[in-house]
């Protein structure tokens, strides 16, 4: 860890930083990370932001918090499924197959979220949606905000295995937008449906939520087809 996080409000920046640190230091399952106090000082982030990032990685099984002992590399680190994107990286034609998997899983996740999401989580998702849509209306870079939006929905299904699977698939797609697909501004046509998806979840309206997510998936499929993947 040698650089400070520049955008401390983005949980994904911190989680990526921690994962990069684990790889760079060659840590394996069961190895201990620096104390939370040390990480806060080194990265230049707040304890609250760091705890949220650790909570996210713990939900994926990539970290384990042991009370009174510290933070350790979790049992899922190095898992074949977690490392799925490594095998996919140069196989663009398989992205459509991965999208089919994402489509099926997201439908089930949305069903769970509509039933299980708490009022506090609805409020948190609303704040994330506001930031995402503000970036969209201002035509600003918003990939991190888009990732935060989807990750929050996945988390609200309250199923750690499903969350792990979906974040892995999402990371796979993220790796392709710039390299090797070189797509500069993906998601534009589907972005308004993110707001509709949030509103439907807030109202616990399953049909509307599924329809909105269907449009988001269609937009991703169009992006892939426009990039020559059919």
Secondary structure, DSSP 4 states (H G I P E B T S, - for coil): --S--S-TT-HHHHHHHHHHHHHHTT--TTPBPPPHHHHHHHHT--HHHHHHHHHHHHHTTSEEEETTTEEEE-TTTT-TTTTHHHHHTT-GGGHHHHHHHHHHHHHHHHHHHHHH--HHHHHHHHHHHHHHHHHHHTT---HHHHHHHHHHHHHTT--HHHHHHHHHHHHHHHHHHHTTS--SSTTTTTHHHHHHHHHHHHTT-HHHHHHHHHHHHHHHHHHHHHTT--
